[in-house]
Amino acid sequence: MGVKSFLLLTAAAIVPQAAVSQDVIELDEAFVFSGLVPVEINRTGSTVEIVDADDLAASEVSVENTLDRLPGVSVTSNGGLGTASTVRVRGLDGKYIGVTIDGIEVTDPSSTQTSLNFGSFTRGLVDRIELAKGSQTTVYGSDAIAGAINISTWRPDVDGRSGQAAVEAGSFGTFSTALSFGYRDGDGEVAATISRAQTDGFSALADVDASDADSFQETGLSLSIRRNLSDAVTVGATGFLTNSVGEFDSPFGVDKNVGQTDLTRTGARVFAEISAGAIDHEVGLSYFENDRFFPFTTSTESFIGERVKLDYLGTTDIGAKTTLAFGADWTEETSTLDGVASEASNGAVFGELVYALSDATDVTLGLRHDVFSDFDDQTSGRLAFVHRAAGALTYKASIGNGYRAPSLFERFSDFSPEVVPLQPETSQGFDVGIEADYENASYGATVFYTEIEDLIGFDPTAVTVARPFGAYFQAPGTTVSKGIELAADWSLGGADVFASYTYTNAENDFGRLSRVPRHDLTLGVAGALSDTLTAGVDVRSVNDTVNGGSALDDYTVANLTLTQSLGDDRDVYLRVENIFDEDYETVPGYNTAGLSVFVGLRASF
């Protein structure tokens, strides 16, 4: 099955039908970064989902809602745009997911567990998203037990000047706009994107007067440049800056509207690529800062997380069938809470061997060894296999281990253990899948299994004078998340029909994991109503979810998109979300949006 099939209905609603069919035909020409080097998508043993610019064009302002439609992904939010949101992949939450933007790691070192809050991250700067599911620790290091999300900003894809622009307005006083422009020639390229999103919002808390809406606004800027100094040497830089301000509701106390949060994310990377002799070299230096003001408690209000990373990667072909990638990196993370800083560093060496057993079969072996400044070293490995059988079938399998290093907060805060230092959580996992691509249909099924040991838990009864509220500890037991992902789509005349279903059973010694749906079903249809008008409808049903052992209500949400082509790469669209005004919660006590209507215009030039 094509990895983009899950978003076929969205693409069909924003581009002409002929272009949709062409996208499906050309899927195998796509390259993905599921390993140390990019490979054709039909040569990776990982399960990879791709969200491209067309998929994002008429989707929701928030990135997490687009991710929520992918097989094996679920999202929970504490309210509307700008509030705290957690992305889960195959039942495992954000602390087990690595995230990069243009190669810059963007998980927050100052958060309780190192992760990215997608709730304050809009689509404005995003041009493409890749999600590689399963253990990715050998490539990304700590945290990527459930998978890794790679986000790319816009780049010109034709020589000369080019760009794109989009504007949208709709319910809750929501307005968003983005403008990308750049230049490309034989000597290199330069690109920039500026974006703005704002909303009056709605009340996050279900028991607060509906008139007490929580507003949010975000401004973003990204820049990139590549320059070929010679046939063998290329240098470049990428960077982004986002600033967001949002109102926040606290579930505690009488005055539940506690004021505004302010978040600034800054990332930059410089790199050099050298292709001389038998080995291609790349060296990079990146910096990331997450500066967050969060007046939720009276104890800590300022959170600053910083990361500096130096990395090297070498790539060489060994004969006609083997590619070897190898490298090393060094990372230093700092967390500053109300002026009190803690820091730690680690170094790693890694390698990956891709071997073509035949024209139809590839095997990938990856190994990584991390050395940490304050706990035991970690070694991880991964073996992946893909076989493109005669006809339409492709078989995939991968097995690997990984780890999650304790966060700086878990290690050095007032809640860290007094006697025995925390050690990393460790994991083992595998997935096995089969895909079938035919001219007018595609199908896929993947079975997955992950277990995590040496869990880092919190014990509120471990009270001491230094730790009056309890402490973190290495909890006994094992967390297991297992299930199956199914997907299919059919081209029926002028319409495309899509279906996907994920079954997830995630539990530990204390019971089922909270907020992980056992059954997640999506159905959709898209097609051309005329030569210039297309439509897409999708329905998502989420069932059998618990929160702390208590059952949450099931819910079903439907969405509609109509797109009118204006010619010359211009489209105007109408998007209706939650058509039937379903009243539901993904986090108990927090509202979700009801019936919402948005209109937008998108153009390329």
CORJOHU-V934485 format. One record per run of one state. SS is the DSSP state (H for helix, E for strand, C for the rest). FROM is the first residue (numbers start at 1). LEN is the number of residues. If there is no record, write none. Layout:
BEGIN
SS;FROM;LEN + SS;FROM;LEN
END
This chain:
BEGIN
C;1;4 + H;5;8 + C;13;4 + H;17;9 + C;26;1 + H;27;3 + C;30;1 + E;31;2 + C;33;6 + E;39;2 + H;41;3 + C;44;3 + E;47;5 + C;52;1 + H;53;5 + C;58;4 + E;62;1 + H;63;5 + C;68;5 + E;73;5 + C;78;7 + E;85;5 + C;90;2 + E;92;1 + C;93;1 + H;94;3 + E;97;5 + C;102;2 + E;104;2 + C;106;2 + E;108;1 + C;109;6 + E;115;1 + C;116;2 + H;118;3 + C;121;1 + E;122;1 + H;123;3 + C;126;2 + E;128;6 + C;134;3 + H;137;4 + C;141;6 + E;147;6 + C;153;7 + E;160;11 + H;171;3 + E;174;12 + C;186;2 + E;188;12 + C;200;5 + E;205;1 + C;206;10 + E;216;13 + C;229;4 + E;233;17 + C;250;7 + E;257;20 + C;277;2 + E;279;16 + C;295;7 + E;302;17 + C;319;3 + E;322;16 + C;338;2 + E;340;17 + C;357;4 + E;361;12 + C;373;5 + E;378;11 + C;389;4 + E;393;12 + C;405;3 + H;408;5 + C;413;12 + E;425;13 + C;438;3 + E;441;13 + C;454;1 + E;455;5 + C;460;11 + E;471;5 + C;476;3 + E;479;14 + C;493;2 + E;495;14 + C;509;2 + E;511;2 + C;513;6 + E;519;10 + C;529;4 + E;533;11 + C;544;1 + E;545;3 + C;548;2 + E;550;3 + C;553;2 + E;555;13 + C;568;2 + E;570;8 + C;578;12 + E;590;1 + C;591;5 + E;596;9 + C;605;1
END
